Amino acid sequence: MKVDKDTLTKIAHLARLEIDPGQEDKIINDLGEILTWVEKLSELDTENVQPLTNMSQEVNRFRDDKVGDHLPHDKGLKNGPDTDEDFFKVPKVLG
């Protein structure tokens, strides 16, 4: 796939990116190299290759949920920077 200035402008608009006009040629070249590499991947024979679900050989170690000792809420609340009786005060997130 050939990347031109119009394609770059459209991608930048969709991604909400501001591109420095002095960098346009470099970015167009880099995108072209990336797309060439991705197209080359389609040449690989993947007929008998199982899809990966994880890149790691690690296995999750699940443990049973058990009720045990816990920190009384008054001791936990005293460690907070700002509290209101039974709750931590936090900055407003939604307007």
Buried (B, 14 or more C-beta within 10 A) or exposed (E): EEBEEEBBEEBBEEEEEEBEEEEBEEBBEEBBEEEEEEEEEEEEEEEEEEEEEEEEEEEEEEEEEEEEEEEEEEEEBEEEEEBEEEEEEEEEEEE
